[in-house]
Amino acid sequence: MILQALNDLYERLADDPSYELPRPGYSTQKVSFCVVLKPDGTLVDIQDARITRTKTTKAGKEKTTQLSRPVLVPGQSKPPGQGLTPCFLWDNSGYMLGYKAEDDKPTRTAEAYEEFRKKHVALEKELSIPEFSAVCRFLESWKPKSKDALKYKEKLDDFAETGFGVFQILGATNYIHEMPAIKEWWAKQQNAEKPDLIAQCLVTGEVLPIAQTHQPAIKGVAGAQSSGALLISFNMKAVDSYGRNDEQGYNAPVSQTAVFNYANALNTMLGGPQSHRHRVIIGDATTVFWTEKPTAAESLFADFLQGNDPEEDGEASQDKALATRLRMFMEILRQGGGAELTKLGDDPQTKFFILGLSPNASRLSVRFWHVATLGQMVDKLKSHYDALRLKRSSDKDPEFPAVWQILRQTGRESKDIPPLLSGPLMRSILTGSRYPQGLFNAVLNRIRADHEITFLRACIFKAFLIRNHQLDIPMSLDTTRTEPAYLLGRLFAALEKTQEDALPSINATIRDRFYSAASATPGTVFPRLLRTYQHHLSKLEGGQKVNRERLVQQIMAGDPKLPPPETGLNKMPGHLPLEGQGLFAIGYYHQRQDFFTKKDKTETAKA
């Protein structure tokens, strides 16, 4: 299913020149330097071919970065561990120039350059193209250890290690491998190759030449090898088909055409010129997504998952139309759901695909794979954000928390986020299923460690209890709730606020010292806190003292309309289960926010 969807995607993207998809026999590689030659093969210069990009930050400062230039070159990337395999008219600095920065294998580098030189000189008579002969003359005269070569050392150290190199004739507007005569010769070489196996392709159903290995390798997955990794591969007899002599890719026959299509479609989403529309990092998973036909939602989904705010970024963005569509998308999530996608000009029945990948040595692991319609996807997102929604105390609290912001609440640093959490969380969001228990436990452990009940952490507890335990939890303080855990959270917030008002310069409050114990074993902690509360209450004066005492009595009674009876929270539970500790945190957060919320005149008069 994954390969079929990616194969179909290649056919769609091939018609869009902005994606710059490679044709059969070619691949897109990251080029960082260019060897410029005279027509007689004399070296002119080794130039930096990288792209300089300047981005203005929110603080108004310009940030400049150097990025390797994506270039369409003949052939595929070389798989690791295959010996000396020089490319045609492009390669890394070790093969092209016999030089590598901090070279720990100088003998092999020299052998690689010699193989590169031999390959091209041997083809000179067959091609009989002046520009190609210039490359051959350069390779015959270039001496990697000579003084003339060493004067380029500083340049090569700067940019050659970050990408590949190509050749160009002085004054030409294109690279040598892009010349029509070279391309025509290369196409004949591809057609002359005879396949080892012709069989029915498992992806398309057609009888075609079968790929022995799935190349090009997949690049752009965070944490994977820089040379690329494989989504499908067979490298041991133990995984070969039983009773057959098939090797490598012949065990699961996929045609060379289908392999080329799915690999390049995936690569262009991971690192192509339009990758910003299709790729985001969620936890340890690199996530790509697409629709079966071009849609407005497809171009918005990356910005939305990354938590980009059009109110902050839209005016500074060069694409204000995109910011406008993003606002419309957010309004759809607030109000209508998937049926409202027609406002963006999208068909809610359009298929939507999302694929999460993570590295596994030289291979890739599928973290999650989900197929739905756009309408279903938006409905599930709306359900997710409705469950998360709490009353925001400031504009800094995100209305639509990004997935990475949710995961960030589970670890002290990004590297501490549980590695297997992103997949189950995305699956819960996209399917509407129960949230992973590990998410709730990890956030609870973070609160026990740092005693911080933030907006996002309260949102996570609220969503978890609504979806996993079918509780009805409002966005803000609910004074009619009588669950002991919720009331205890409110009571703890009231006791803390009393302490802060009585001792304004205090460094550590009862939250810093007692929160973990109070939320887990309230029966042993609250009697002591209530005794301390009386001391703090005595330091308050006037209406503040009366109002605070009334509030604590109402919470203790469990009913805001009645004076405190003998029961209520006077008989406190000895301990709270995990879900009770989550409800405790929500009660605490609700009450704390209520303290800092301005009351209207009608509410104040009634009080």
C-alpha positions as CSV (number, residue, x, y, z in Angstrom):
1,M,0.0,0.0,0.0
2,I,2.8,2.4,0.9
3,L,4.8,1.7,-2.3
4,Q,1.6,1.9,-4.5
5,A,0.7,5.3,-3.0
6,L,4.3,6.6,-3.5
7,N,4.4,5.2,-7.1
8,D,1.1,7.1,-7.9
9,L,2.5,10.2,-6.3
10,Y,5.5,10.2,-8.6
11,E,3.2,10.3,-11.6
12,R,1.4,13.3,-10.1
13,L,4.6,15.2,-9.1
14,A,6.3,14.5,-12.5
15,D,3.9,16.9,-14.1
16,D,4.9,19.8,-11.7
17,P,8.2,21.3,-12.7
18,S,8.6,23.0,-9.3
19,Y,9.4,19.5,-7.8
20,E,12.3,18.9,-10.2
21,L,11.8,15.1,-10.1
22,P,14.6,13.1,-11.8
23,R,14.0,11.1,-14.9
24,P,14.9,7.4,-15.2
25,G,18.6,7.0,-15.1
26,Y,19.2,10.2,-13.1
27,S,19.1,11.2,-9.5
28,T,19.1,14.5,-7.6
29,Q,22.3,15.0,-5.5
30,K,23.5,17.7,-3.3
31,V,26.3,19.6,-5.1
32,S,28.6,21.9,-3.1
33,F,31.5,22.6,-5.6
34,C,32.2,22.9,-9.3
35,V,35.5,22.2,-11.1
36,V,35.8,24.9,-13.8
37,L,38.0,24.0,-16.9
38,K,39.2,25.7,-20.0
39,P,38.4,23.9,-23.3
40,D,41.9,22.3,-23.3
41,G,41.3,20.9,-19.8
42,T,43.4,23.5,-17.9
43,L,42.0,24.1,-14.4
44,V,40.5,27.6,-13.9
45,D,39.1,27.3,-10.4
46,I,37.3,25.1,-8.0
47,Q,34.2,27.1,-7.1
48,D,31.7,27.0,-4.3
49,A,28.4,25.9,-5.8
50,R,26.3,26.2,-2.7
51,I,23.2,28.3,-2.4
52,T,23.2,31.3,0.0
53,R,19.9,31.8,1.8
54,T,19.1,34.7,4.0
55,K,16.2,34.4,6.5
56,T,14.8,37.1,8.7
57,T,14.1,35.9,12.2
58,K,11.2,37.1,14.4
59,A,13.7,39.4,16.2
60,G,14.3,41.1,12.9
61,K,17.9,39.8,12.4
62,E,19.1,38.3,9.2
63,K,20.4,34.7,9.4
64,T,22.5,33.5,6.4
65,T,23.1,29.8,5.7
66,Q,25.0,27.9,3.0
67,L,23.1,25.0,1.5
68,S,24.2,22.4,-1.1
69,R,22.6,22.9,-4.5
70,P,20.3,20.1,-5.6
71,V,21.4,19.0,-9.1
72,L,20.1,16.3,-11.5
73,V,23.1,14.0,-12.3
74,P,23.4,10.8,-14.3
75,G,23.2,7.6,-12.2
76,Q,22.3,6.9,-8.6
77,S,24.0,7.5,-5.3
78,K,26.6,4.8,-4.5
79,P,25.5,2.3,-1.9
80,P,28.0,1.9,1.0
81,G,30.3,-1.1,1.2
82,Q,30.3,-1.7,-2.6
83,G,34.1,-1.1,-3.2
84,L,35.4,1.6,-5.6
85,T,32.4,2.8,-7.6
86,P,33.2,6.1,-9.5
87,C,30.2,8.1,-10.8
88,F,30.0,9.6,-14.3
89,L,31.0,13.3,-14.4
90,W,30.2,13.9,-10.7
91,D,31.3,12.5,-7.4
92,N,32.8,13.5,-4.0
93,S,36.1,15.2,-3.7
94,G,37.9,12.0,-2.9
95,Y,37.0,10.5,-6.3
96,M,37.1,13.7,-8.4
97,L,40.2,15.3,-6.9
98,G,41.9,12.6,-4.8
99,Y,41.5,14.8,-1.7
100,K,39.5,14.5,1.5
101,A,39.6,16.7,4.6
102,E,41.0,14.9,7.6
103,D,41.6,11.8,5.5
104,D,42.2,8.7,7.6
105,K,42.5,6.4,4.6
106,P,44.8,8.2,2.1
107,T,45.6,5.0,0.2
108,R,42.0,4.3,-0.5
109,T,41.4,8.0,-1.6
110,A,44.3,7.7,-4.0
111,E,42.8,4.5,-5.4
112,A,39.4,6.1,-5.7
113,Y,40.8,9.0,-7.8
114,E,42.7,6.6,-10.0
115,E,39.5,4.6,-10.7
116,F,37.6,7.8,-11.5
117,R,40.3,8.9,-13.9
118,K,40.5,5.5,-15.6
119,K,36.7,5.3,-16.1
120,H,36.5,8.6,-17.9
121,V,39.7,8.3,-20.0
122,A,38.4,4.9,-21.2
123,L,35.2,6.4,-22.4
124,E,36.8,9.3,-24.3
125,K,37.0,7.7,-27.7
126,E,33.4,6.3,-27.5
127,L,31.9,9.7,-26.6
128,S,34.2,11.9,-28.8
129,I,32.8,15.1,-27.3
130,P,35.2,18.0,-26.9
131,E,33.9,19.0,-23.5
132,F,34.3,15.5,-22.2
133,S,37.9,15.3,-23.6
134,A,38.6,18.5,-21.5
135,V,37.7,16.5,-18.4
136,C,40.0,13.7,-19.4
137,R,42.9,16.1,-20.0
138,F,42.3,17.6,-16.5
139,L,42.2,14.2,-14.9
140,E,45.4,13.1,-16.6
141,S,47.3,16.3,-15.5
142,W,45.8,16.7,-12.0
143,K,48.2,15.6,-9.2
144,P,46.4,15.6,-5.8
145,K,49.7,16.1,-3.8
146,S,51.2,18.8,-6.0
147,K,51.7,22.4,-4.9
148,D,49.1,23.6,-7.5
149,A,46.5,21.2,-5.9
150,L,47.3,22.1,-2.3
151,K,46.5,25.7,-2.8
152,Y,42.8,24.7,-3.1
153,K,43.0,22.9,0.2
154,E,41.4,25.7,2.2
155,K,38.5,26.0,-0.2
156,L,37.9,22.3,-0.3
157,D,38.0,22.1,3.5
158,D,35.2,24.7,3.6
159,F,32.7,23.2,1.2
160,A,33.8,20.0,-0.5
161,E,32.9,17.7,2.5
162,T,29.2,18.8,2.5
163,G,28.3,17.6,-1.0
164,F,29.4,16.4,-4.4
165,G,31.2,18.1,-7.2
166,V,30.6,18.5,-11.0
167,F,32.5,19.8,-14.0
168,Q,31.9,23.0,-16.1
169,I,33.6,24.6,-19.1
170,L,34.6,28.3,-18.5
171,G,31.8,30.6,-19.9
172,A,29.2,27.7,-20.2
173,T,25.8,28.2,-18.5
174,N,25.3,24.5,-17.8
175,Y,27.4,21.7,-16.4
176,I,29.2,19.2,-18.7
177,H,26.9,16.3,-17.8
178,E,23.9,18.5,-18.8
179,M,25.1,18.9,-22.4
180,P,22.6,17.4,-25.0
181,A,25.3,15.1,-26.5
182,I,26.2,13.7,-23.1
183,K,22.6,13.1,-22.1
184,E,21.9,11.4,-25.4
185,W,24.8,9.0,-24.9
186,W,23.7,8.3,-21.3
187,A,20.2,7.5,-22.4
188,K,21.5,4.9,-24.8
189,Q,23.5,3.2,-22.0
190,Q,20.4,2.9,-19.9
191,N,18.5,1.2,-22.8
192,A,21.3,-1.2,-23.5
193,E,21.3,-2.8,-20.1
194,K,19.7,-6.2,-20.0
195,P,17.7,-7.1,-16.9
196,D,18.6,-10.3,-14.9
197,L,14.9,-11.0,-14.1
198,I,11.6,-10.1,-15.7
199,A,8.5,-10.9,-13.6
200,Q,5.2,-9.5,-12.4
201,C,5.7,-6.4,-10.3
202,L,4.0,-6.5,-6.9
203,V,3.3,-2.8,-7.0
204,T,1.9,-2.2,-10.5
205,G,1.0,-5.8,-11.5
206,E,2.8,-5.4,-14.8
207,V,5.4,-7.8,-16.2
208,L,8.6,-5.7,-16.1
209,P,12.4,-6.0,-15.3
210,I,12.7,-6.5,-11.6
211,A,15.1,-4.4,-9.4
212,Q,17.7,-6.4,-7.5
213,T,18.3,-3.5,-5.1
214,H,16.0,-0.6,-4.3
215,Q,18.0,2.4,-5.5
216,P,18.2,5.4,-5.1
217,A,18.6,5.2,-1.3
218,I,16.2,7.3,0.8
219,K,17.8,10.5,2.1
220,G,16.5,13.2,4.4
221,V,15.3,11.1,7.3
222,A,16.6,12.6,10.5
223,G,19.3,10.5,12.2
224,A,19.8,8.2,9.2
225,Q,23.0,7.7,7.3
226,S,24.1,10.7,5.2
227,S,24.6,8.3,2.3
228,G,20.9,7.2,2.5
229,A,19.0,4.3,3.9
230,L,16.7,1.7,2.3
231,L,13.0,1.2,2.9
232,I,13.2,-2.4,1.5
233,S,16.2,-4.6,1.4
234,F,17.3,-8.3,1.8
235,N,20.9,-8.9,2.8
236,M,21.0,-12.4,4.5
237,K,20.0,-15.9,3.4
238,A,17.9,-16.1,6.5
239,V,15.4,-13.6,5.1
240,D,15.3,-15.1,1.5
241,S,12.2,-16.8,0.3
242,Y,12.0,-20.4,1.5
243,G,12.9,-23.1,-1.1
244,R,14.0,-20.5,-3.8
245,N,17.3,-19.2,-4.9
246,D,16.2,-15.6,-5.2
247,E,18.6,-12.9,-4.0
248,Q,18.1,-9.5,-2.5
249,G,15.2,-7.7,-4.1
250,Y,14.2,-10.7,-6.2
251,N,12.6,-12.1,-3.1
252,A,9.8,-9.5,-3.3
253,P,9.7,-8.6,-7.0
254,V,9.2,-4.9,-7.6
255,S,9.9,-3.5,-11.0
256,Q,12.8,-1.1,-11.7
257,T,10.3,1.5,-12.8
258,A,8.2,1.3,-9.6
259,V,11.4,1.4,-7.4
260,F,12.6,4.4,-9.2
261,N,9.2,6.1,-8.9
262,Y,8.6,5.5,-5.2
263,A,12.2,6.2,-4.1
264,N,12.3,9.5,-6.0
265,A,8.8,10.6,-4.9
266,L,9.8,10.0,-1.3
267,N,13.2,11.7,-1.7
268,T,11.7,14.8,-3.2
269,M,9.3,15.1,-0.2
270,L,12.2,14.7,2.2
271,G,14.7,17.0,0.6
272,G,13.5,18.4,-2.7
273,P,12.7,22.1,-3.5
274,Q,9.2,21.7,-2.2
275,S,10.0,19.6,0.9
276,H,8.8,22.3,3.2
277,R,5.3,21.5,2.1
278,H,5.5,17.8,2.8
279,R,8.0,17.2,5.6
280,V,8.1,17.7,9.4
281,I,10.0,16.2,12.3
282,I,7.7,14.7,15.0
283,G,9.7,13.3,17.9
284,D,12.2,10.8,16.4
285,A,10.0,10.3,13.3
286,T,10.5,12.2,10.0
287,T,7.0,12.6,8.8
288,V,5.9,13.1,5.2
289,F,2.3,13.6,3.9
290,W,0.5,14.2,0.6
291,T,-2.8,14.1,-1.1
292,E,-3.8,12.1,-4.2
293,K,-4.2,15.4,-6.1
294,P,-3.1,19.0,-5.4
295,T,-5.0,20.6,-2.6
296,A,-4.7,23.7,-0.4
297,A,-4.7,21.6,2.7
298,E,-1.6,19.8,1.6
299,S,0.4,23.0,1.5
300,L,-0.9,24.1,4.9
301,F,-0.4,20.9,6.8
302,A,3.3,21.3,7.4
303,D,2.9,24.8,8.8
304,F,0.1,23.7,11.0
305,L,1.9,20.6,12.4
306,Q,4.9,22.8,13.2
307,G,2.8,25.2,15.1
308,N,3.4,28.3,12.9
309,D,1.2,31.1,13.9
310,P,-0.1,33.3,11.0
311,E,-0.8,36.1,13.4
312,E,2.9,36.3,14.2
313,D,4.5,35.2,10.9
314,G,1.9,36.1,8.3
315,E,2.7,39.8,7.9
316,A,6.4,39.2,7.7
317,S,6.0,36.2,5.3
318,Q,6.5,36.7,1.6
319,D,3.4,34.5,0.9
320,K,0.6,36.4,2.7
321,A,-1.9,34.3,0.7
322,L,-0.6,31.2,2.5
323,A,-1.0,32.9,5.9
324,T,-4.6,33.8,4.9
325,R,-5.4,30.1,4.0
326,L,-3.8,29.0,7.3
327,R,-6.1,31.3,9.2
328,M,-9.1,29.8,7.3
329,F,-7.9,26.3,8.1
330,M,-7.7,27.2,11.8
331,E,-11.2,28.6,11.6
332,I,-12.4,25.3,10.1
333,L,-10.9,23.4,13.0
334,R,-12.6,25.8,15.5
335,Q,-16.1,25.6,14.0
336,G,-17.1,23.2,11.2
337,G,-14.7,20.4,10.6
338,G,-14.0,18.4,7.4
339,A,-17.2,19.4,5.6
340,E,-16.0,23.1,5.6
341,L,-12.9,22.3,3.5
342,T,-14.8,23.5,0.4
343,K,-14.1,27.0,1.7
344,L,-10.5,26.3,0.7
345,G,-11.5,24.9,-2.6
346,D,-10.8,21.3,-1.5
347,D,-12.9,18.2,-1.9
348,P,-13.3,16.6,1.5
349,Q,-13.3,13.1,-0.2
350,T,-9.8,13.5,-1.5
351,K,-7.4,10.8,-0.1
352,F,-4.8,11.9,2.4
353,F,-1.6,10.0,3.2
354,I,0.8,10.4,6.1
355,L,4.0,8.3,6.6
356,G,6.3,8.4,9.6
357,L,9.9,7.1,9.2
358,S,12.8,6.7,11.6
359,P,16.3,5.4,11.1
360,N,17.3,1.8,11.8
361,A,21.0,1.5,10.9
362,S,21.2,1.3,7.1
363,R,17.5,0.8,6.8
364,L,14.3,2.7,7.7
365,S,11.5,1.8,10.1
366,V,7.9,2.7,9.5
367,R,6.7,4.5,12.6
368,F,3.2,5.0,11.3
369,W,1.2,4.9,8.1
370,H,-2.3,6.3,7.8
371,V,-4.7,6.7,4.9
372,A,-7.9,8.7,5.2
373,T,-9.9,11.4,3.3
374,L,-9.2,15.0,3.9
375,G,-12.6,15.4,5.6
376,Q,-11.9,12.5,8.0
377,M,-8.4,13.9,8.8
378,V,-9.7,17.3,9.6
379,D,-12.5,15.8,11.7
380,K,-10.0,13.8,13.7
381,L,-7.8,16.9,14.2
382,K,-10.8,18.9,15.4
383,S,-11.6,16.2,17.9
384,H,-8.0,16.2,19.1
385,Y,-7.8,19.9,19.6
386,D,-11.3,20.1,21.1
387,A,-10.1,17.6,23.7
388,L,-6.9,19.6,24.4
389,R,-8.6,23.0,24.5
390,L,-8.3,25.0,27.8
391,K,-8.9,28.7,28.5
392,R,-5.7,30.4,27.6
393,S,-4.2,32.8,30.1
394,S,-2.2,34.7,27.4
395,D,-1.5,34.8,23.7
396,K,1.7,32.8,24.4
397,D,-0.3,29.7,25.1
398,P,-0.9,28.0,21.7
399,E,-4.5,27.5,20.6
400,F,-3.5,24.6,18.5
401,P,-0.4,22.9,20.1
402,A,1.9,21.3,17.6
403,V,2.7,17.6,18.1
404,W,6.3,18.4,18.9
405,Q,5.1,20.8,21.6
406,I,3.1,18.1,23.2
407,L,6.0,15.6,23.1
408,R,8.3,18.3,24.5
409,Q,6.4,18.2,27.7
410,T,7.6,14.6,28.3
411,G,11.3,15.3,28.7
412,R,13.6,17.8,30.3
413,E,15.3,18.2,27.0
414,S,14.4,17.1,23.5
415,K,16.8,14.2,23.7
416,D,14.9,12.9,26.7
417,I,11.6,12.4,24.8
418,P,10.7,8.7,24.9
419,P,11.7,7.5,21.4
420,L,8.7,5.2,20.9
421,L,6.0,7.8,21.8
422,S,5.7,9.8,18.6
423,G,4.2,7.0,16.5
424,P,1.4,6.0,19.0
425,L,0.6,9.7,19.6
426,M,0.2,10.4,15.9
427,R,-1.9,7.3,15.5
428,S,-4.2,8.4,18.3
429,I,-4.6,11.9,16.7
430,L,-5.2,10.6,13.2
431,T,-7.6,7.8,14.1
432,G,-9.3,9.2,17.1
433,S,-8.2,6.3,19.3
434,R,-7.1,6.4,22.9
435,Y,-4.0,8.4,23.7
436,P,-0.9,6.3,24.7
437,Q,-0.6,5.7,28.5
438,G,3.1,6.5,28.1
439,L,2.3,10.1,27.3
440,F,0.3,10.6,30.5
441,N,2.9,8.9,32.6
442,A,5.8,10.8,31.1
443,V,4.1,14.2,31.7
444,L,3.2,13.1,35.3
445,N,6.8,12.2,35.9
446,R,8.0,15.6,34.6
447,I,5.6,17.4,37.1
448,R,6.9,15.3,39.9
449,A,10.4,16.3,39.0
450,D,10.0,20.1,38.4
451,H,6.6,20.8,40.1
452,E,5.4,22.9,37.1
453,I,1.8,22.6,36.0
454,T,1.9,24.5,32.7
455,F,-0.8,25.2,30.2
456,L,0.3,22.4,27.8
457,R,0.6,19.8,30.6
458,A,-2.9,20.6,31.8
459,C,-4.1,20.3,28.2
460,I,-2.6,16.9,27.9
461,F,-4.2,15.7,31.1
462,K,-7.5,17.0,30.0
463,A,-7.4,15.4,26.6
464,F,-6.2,12.1,28.1
465,L,-9.0,12.0,30.7
466,I,-11.7,12.9,28.1
467,R,-10.7,10.4,25.5
468,N,-9.4,7.5,27.7
469,H,-11.7,7.8,30.7
470,Q,-14.7,9.5,29.1
471,L,-14.7,12.4,31.6
472,D,-16.4,15.7,30.8
473,I,-13.9,18.4,31.7
474,P,-14.5,22.0,30.9
475,M,-12.1,24.6,29.5
476,S,-12.0,26.6,32.8
477,L,-12.9,26.4,36.5
478,D,-16.0,24.3,37.3
479,T,-17.2,25.1,40.8
480,T,-19.9,22.4,40.6
481,R,-17.6,19.4,40.3
482,T,-17.4,17.2,43.4
483,E,-14.7,14.6,42.5
484,P,-12.3,14.5,45.4
485,A,-9.2,14.7,43.1
486,Y,-10.5,17.9,41.3
487,L,-11.4,19.5,44.7
488,L,-8.1,18.6,46.2
489,G,-6.3,20.2,43.3
490,R,-8.4,23.4,43.7
491,L,-7.7,23.3,47.5
492,F,-4.0,23.0,47.0
493,A,-4.0,26.0,44.6
494,A,-6.0,28.0,47.2
495,L,-3.6,27.1,50.0
496,E,-0.6,28.1,47.8
497,K,-2.2,31.4,46.9
498,T,-2.8,32.2,50.6
499,Q,0.8,31.4,51.4
500,E,2.0,33.7,48.5
501,D,-0.3,36.5,49.7
502,A,0.9,36.2,53.3
503,L,4.6,35.9,52.4
504,P,5.2,37.8,49.2
505,S,9.0,37.4,49.2
506,I,8.9,33.6,49.8
507,N,11.4,31.7,47.6
508,A,9.7,28.2,47.6
509,T,6.0,27.7,48.0
510,I,4.1,24.5,49.1
511,R,4.0,23.5,45.5
512,D,7.8,23.2,45.4
513,R,7.9,21.2,48.6
514,F,4.7,19.2,48.7
515,Y,3.0,19.0,45.3
516,S,4.1,15.4,44.4
517,A,3.1,14.0,47.8
518,A,-0.1,16.0,47.9
519,S,-1.3,14.7,44.5
520,A,-0.4,11.1,45.3
521,T,-1.1,10.7,49.0
522,P,-3.4,13.6,50.0
523,G,-4.5,12.0,53.2
524,T,-1.1,12.3,54.8
525,V,-0.1,15.7,53.5
526,F,-3.2,18.0,53.5
527,P,-3.8,17.9,57.3
528,R,-0.4,19.4,57.7
529,L,-1.0,22.0,54.9
530,L,-4.3,23.0,56.5
531,R,-2.6,23.7,59.8
532,T,-0.1,25.9,58.0
533,Y,-2.9,27.6,56.1
534,Q,-4.4,28.9,59.3
535,H,-1.1,30.6,60.1
536,H,-0.9,32.2,56.6
537,L,-4.6,33.2,56.7
538,S,-4.0,35.1,59.9
539,K,-1.6,37.4,58.1
540,L,-4.2,38.5,55.5
541,E,-6.5,41.4,56.2
542,G,-10.0,42.7,55.3
543,G,-11.9,41.4,52.3
544,Q,-9.0,39.3,51.1
545,K,-9.0,37.2,54.2
546,V,-12.8,36.8,54.2
547,N,-12.9,35.8,50.5
548,R,-10.1,33.4,50.8
549,E,-11.6,31.7,53.9
550,R,-15.0,31.5,52.2
551,L,-13.4,29.9,49.1
552,V,-11.5,27.3,51.1
553,Q,-14.6,26.4,53.0
554,Q,-16.6,26.1,49.8
555,I,-14.0,23.8,48.3
556,M,-13.9,21.7,51.4
557,A,-17.7,21.4,51.4
558,G,-17.7,20.4,47.7
559,D,-20.7,22.7,47.0
560,P,-20.3,26.5,46.5
561,K,-23.9,27.2,47.7
562,L,-23.7,25.6,51.2
563,P,-21.7,26.2,54.3
564,P,-19.1,23.5,55.0
565,P,-20.7,20.3,56.5
566,E,-18.9,17.8,58.7
567,T,-18.3,15.6,55.6
568,G,-16.8,16.7,52.2
569,L,-13.0,16.8,52.1
570,N,-12.6,16.4,55.8
571,K,-12.3,12.6,55.1
572,M,-9.6,12.8,52.5
573,P,-8.6,9.8,50.4
574,G,-5.4,8.1,51.4
575,H,-4.1,8.0,47.9
576,L,-5.1,9.0,44.3
577,P,-4.7,6.7,41.3
578,L,-2.9,8.0,38.2
579,E,-6.0,9.4,36.5
580,G,-6.9,11.0,39.8
581,Q,-3.5,12.7,39.9
582,G,-4.2,14.1,36.4
583,L,-7.6,15.4,37.6
584,F,-5.8,16.9,40.6
585,A,-3.5,18.8,38.3
586,I,-6.4,20.1,36.2
587,G,-8.2,21.3,39.3
588,Y,-5.0,23.0,40.5
589,Y,-4.5,24.7,37.1
590,H,-8.2,25.8,36.8
591,Q,-8.1,27.4,40.3
592,R,-4.8,29.1,39.7
593,Q,-6.0,30.6,36.5
594,D,-9.2,31.8,38.1
595,F,-7.2,33.7,40.7
596,F,-5.6,35.8,37.9
597,T,-8.7,36.2,35.8
598,K,-10.5,39.5,36.0
599,K,-14.0,39.2,37.2
600,D,-16.8,41.3,35.6
601,K,-18.8,43.7,37.8
602,T,-21.9,41.5,37.9
603,E,-19.9,38.5,39.3
604,T,-18.2,40.8,41.8
605,A,-21.5,42.2,43.0
606,K,-23.0,38.8,43.5
607,A,-19.9,37.8,45.6
